[in-house]
Amino acid sequence: MGATVTTANNDEKTWGGGHEIQPLGASYGKMMMWFFIVSDALTFSGFLAAYGFSRFKFIETWPLADEVFTHFPFMHGVAAPMYYVALMTFILIFSSVTMVLAVDAGHQLKKTKVAIYMFLTIIGGLIFVGSQAWEWKNFIKGEYGAVETAGGSLLQFVDKDGKRVALADFAVKLPEQREALTRSHSTWFMEDAQAQPTYTVAEIQAGFKAHPEVLIRTEHLTDKKKKTVLSREESEARLASAKYVVEGANLIRNEYGNKLFADFFFFITGFHGFHVFSGVIINIIIFFNVLLGTYEKRRSYEMVEKVGLYWHFVDLVWVFVFTVFYLV
């Protein structure tokens, strides 16, 4: 039996990116962008769902965002809870508005307006990425410091009014004791001095004894959503089991509370920041194509519209990250 070959007619072409057949009235490029956005949205949904589950499971030791994100540029020492994060959110949303205006100008084939609004969108994206890097720096560096017990509990320091006290405010410097290295007890390398904490556990314990007004606050929340403050006697007993000094946050320990908080912060905000940075790079490429008149010659600014879809998606994801991670 011979094989039968069927040839499609010209009016029955398989959709290959042309304008003959456009499902839902969208071009091939737009449909592919929508496929990417949907798949990426599912990825972010999984991350946020994992964050929500972990926070619910460890709700008693989860850090309070108002106590973590309190920095504002050029206002060192001033408590400004969530102010800068709110400013970052406003800048990113405003960049989405300028992107809408760029797309609208493209529909009207107004090259100059498209270039201006694209430039403003790029500036907004760069400010957001830079702000996120600055926020990471402060998060990693820390402000007050804490100690971790042998059992993994985090102990923070406060005064009698419940206000945080930094380690530098009470810790004392003890004479440094160097350990002699012998053939039977030696190391292959010496760790970077900057990686070591500023104070040792012994120096913090000595400083704590010399400052009776300092108390210890545990990471556990009370019914009033406040951290538990111990009495002086309880504080001394808990501090005796201190094993590590924690300054700032990393993937191993963090001075703010539960260790998973730092893991999710770096991963979720970093993943979103990578999307914003990628969007800025793409916008810059499109911006220069606009200046060169590439889309003016085509009589179509569809590329601006496609990158606009991606930019709106990135902005929308940040609204969910901001709500779930910072506000709730």
C-alpha positions in Angstrom: 0.0 0.0 0.0 1.5 3.3 -1.0 1.8 6.2 1.3 -0.5 9.2 0.7 0.9 12.7 1.1 -1.4 15.6 1.7 -0.3 19.1 0.9 -2.0 22.0 2.6 -3.5 24.8 0.5 -2.2 28.3 0.8 -5.3 29.4 2.7 -4.8 26.7 5.3 -1.3 27.5 6.4 -0.1 26.5 9.8 0.4 29.5 12.0 4.0 30.3 11.6 4.3 33.9 12.7 2.7 35.6 9.7 -0.4 37.8 9.6 -2.6 35.3 7.8 -3.8 33.5 10.9 -3.7 35.2 14.3 -5.3 33.4 17.2 -7.2 35.8 19.5 -6.1 38.6 17.2 -2.5 38.5 18.5 0.7 38.1 16.5 3.1 35.3 17.0 5.4 37.4 19.1 2.7 38.5 21.4 1.4 35.0 21.9 4.9 33.8 22.8 5.3 36.6 25.3 2.0 35.7 26.9 3.1 32.0 27.1 6.3 33.1 28.9 4.4 35.4 31.3 2.0 32.7 32.2 4.8 30.2 32.9 6.8 32.7 34.9 3.7 33.7 36.9 3.3 30.0 37.9 7.0 30.0 39.0 6.5 33.1 41.2 3.3 31.7 42.6 5.2 28.6 43.7 7.8 30.7 45.4 5.3 32.9 47.2 3.2 29.9 48.2 6.4 28.3 49.8 7.1 31.5 51.6 3.5 31.6 53.0 3.7 28.0 54.1 7.0 28.5 55.9 5.9 31.7 57.5 2.7 30.0 58.8 4.7 27.0 60.1 7.2 29.2 62.0 4.9 32.2 62.7 6.1 32.4 66.3 9.7 33.1 65.4 9.2 35.0 62.1 10.8 38.4 61.9 8.6 41.6 61.8 9.1 43.5 58.6 8.7 46.8 60.4 11.8 46.0 62.5 13.9 44.7 59.6 13.4 47.3 56.8 13.9 50.5 58.7 16.6 52.2 56.7 16.3 55.2 54.4 19.2 56.8 52.4 21.0 59.7 54.1 18.9 59.2 57.3 21.2 57.0 59.3 19.9 56.2 62.7 16.4 57.4 61.9 13.7 54.7 62.1 11.7 54.8 58.9 9.9 51.4 58.8 8.9 50.4 55.2 9.3 53.9 53.9 12.0 53.2 51.4 10.3 49.9 50.3 7.2 51.9 49.6 9.2 54.5 47.6 10.7 51.7 45.5 7.3 50.3 44.8 6.0 53.7 43.7 9.0 54.2 41.4 8.4 50.8 39.8 4.7 51.4 39.3 5.4 54.9 37.9 7.8 53.2 35.3 4.8 51.0 34.3 2.8 54.2 33.6 5.6 55.6 31.4 5.7 52.3 29.5 2.0 52.5 28.8 2.5 56.0 27.4 5.4 54.7 25.3 3.1 51.9 23.8 0.4 54.5 23.2 2.8 56.8 21.4 4.0 53.8 19.3 0.4 53.2 18.1 0.4 56.8 17.0 3.8 56.4 15.3 5.3 59.2 17.3 8.9 58.3 17.5 10.1 61.2 19.8 7.5 60.5 22.4 8.2 56.8 22.4 11.9 57.5 23.0 11.2 59.9 25.8 8.8 57.5 27.7 11.1 54.5 27.1 14.0 56.6 28.6 11.9 57.4 31.7 11.0 53.7 32.0 14.7 52.7 31.9 15.6 55.3 34.5 12.8 54.0 36.8 14.0 50.4 36.4 17.6 51.4 37.2 16.6 53.3 40.3 14.6 50.3 41.5 17.5 47.8 40.9 19.9 50.2 42.6 17.5 50.6 45.5 17.2 46.8 45.8 21.0 46.4 45.9 21.2 49.1 48.6 18.5 47.3 50.6 20.4 44.0 50.3 23.6 45.7 51.6 21.8 46.9 54.7 20.1 43.6 55.2 23.4 41.7 54.9 25.3 44.2 57.1 22.7 44.4 59.9 22.4 47.1 62.4 22.1 45.8 66.0 23.5 42.3 66.0 22.4 39.3 68.1 23.6 36.0 69.6 22.6 32.5 68.8 22.4 29.8 71.5 23.7 26.2 71.2 20.1 25.2 70.6 19.6 27.5 67.7 17.6 30.2 69.4 18.2 33.8 68.6 18.7 36.4 71.4 18.4 40.1 70.7 19.2 42.9 73.2 16.9 45.7 74.3 16.7 48.3 77.0 14.1 48.5 79.8 11.7 50.3 77.4 12.0 47.5 74.8 14.1 49.5 72.3 16.8 47.5 70.5 20.3 47.9 71.7 23.3 47.3 69.4 26.2 45.1 70.4 28.5 48.0 70.1 26.6 49.9 72.8 27.5 47.5 75.6 30.0 44.9 74.5 33.6 45.2 75.8 36.9 44.4 74.2 38.8 41.7 76.0 42.5 41.1 75.6 43.0 39.0 72.5 44.3 35.5 73.2 46.1 34.0 70.2 46.3 30.2 70.0 49.7 28.8 69.1 49.6 26.6 66.1 51.6 23.3 66.3 52.2 20.5 63.9 49.4 18.5 65.6 47.0 21.4 65.7 47.2 23.7 62.7 45.0 25.0 59.9 45.6 25.0 56.1 44.4 28.6 55.8 43.3 31.5 57.9 39.8 32.9 57.4 39.3 36.5 56.2 39.2 38.8 59.2 36.2 40.6 57.8 34.2 37.4 57.8 34.6 37.2 61.6 32.1 39.0 63.9 33.2 42.2 65.6 32.8 40.8 69.1 33.2 37.4 70.6 30.6 35.7 72.8 32.8 36.3 75.9 33.0 40.0 75.1 29.2 40.3 74.8 28.7 38.3 78.0 31.2 40.6 79.9 29.5 43.7 78.5 26.1 42.4 79.4 27.1 41.9 83.1 28.5 45.4 83.2 25.2 46.9 81.9 22.3 45.9 84.2 19.8 48.0 82.2 20.2 45.7 79.1 17.8 42.8 78.7 17.4 40.0 76.3 14.5 39.6 73.8 13.8 36.3 72.2 12.5 35.7 68.7 9.2 34.4 69.9 6.1 36.5 69.4 3.6 37.2 72.2 -0.2 37.4 71.7 0.2 41.1 71.0 2.6 40.5 68.1 5.6 41.6 70.1 8.8 39.9 70.8 9.2 38.3 74.3 11.4 40.3 76.6 13.0 38.3 79.5 13.7 39.5 83.0 17.3 40.3 84.0 17.7 36.9 85.7 16.2 35.0 82.8 18.4 37.0 80.4 21.6 36.1 82.2 20.6 32.4 82.2 19.8 32.4 78.5 23.0 34.4 77.6 25.1 31.7 79.3 24.2 29.3 76.5 25.2 31.7 73.7 27.5 30.1 71.1 27.6 32.4 68.0 27.6 36.1 67.4 25.3 37.0 64.6 25.7 40.3 62.7 23.4 40.9 59.7 22.1 38.1 57.6 23.3 35.4 55.2 22.2 32.0 54.1 23.4 30.4 57.4 22.3 32.8 60.1 20.5 36.1 60.4 20.1 38.5 63.3 16.4 39.2 62.5 14.8 35.9 63.4 14.0 32.6 61.7 16.8 31.6 59.2 14.3 30.8 56.5 13.3 34.5 56.4 16.7 35.5 55.0 16.7 32.5 52.5 13.4 33.6 51.1 14.4 37.3 51.1 17.5 36.6 49.0 15.8 34.2 46.7 12.5 35.9 46.0 13.7 39.5 45.8 16.8 38.4 44.0 14.8 36.5 41.4 12.5 39.4 40.9 15.5 41.8 40.7 17.0 39.7 38.0 13.7 40.1 36.0 13.8 43.8 36.5 17.5 44.0 35.4 16.8 41.9 32.4 13.8 44.1 31.5 16.1 47.2 31.8 18.6 45.6 29.4 15.8 44.7 26.9 14.3 48.2 27.2 17.7 49.8 26.4 18.0 47.7 23.3 14.5 48.7 22.2 15.2 52.3 23.1 18.3 52.4 20.7 16.2 50.8 18.0 13.7 53.5 18.4 16.4 56.2 18.1 17.7 54.5 15.0 14.3 54.5 13.4 14.0 50.8 13.1 10.3 50.6 14.0 9.6 53.8 12.2 10.7 52.2 8.9 8.5 49.1 9.7 5.6 51.4 10.5 5.0 49.3 13.6 6.1 49.6 17.2 4.9 46.1 18.2 8.3 45.4 19.8 7.7 48.2 22.3 4.3 46.7 23.0 5.8 43.2 23.6 8.5 44.4 26.0 5.7 46.5 27.6 3.8 43.3 28.4 6.9 41.9 30.1 7.5 45.1 32.1 3.9 45.2 33.3 4.2 41.6 34.4 7.4 42.4 36.4 5.6 45.4 38.1 2.5 43.2 38.9 4.7 40.5 40.5 6.4 43.1 42.7 3.0 44.2 44.0 2.4 40.6 45.2 5.9 40.3 46.6 5.5 43.6 48.4 2.2 42.6 49.8 3.1 39.1 50.9 6.6 39.7 52.0 6.5 43.2 53.5 3.0 44.1 54.4 1.2 40.9 55.6 
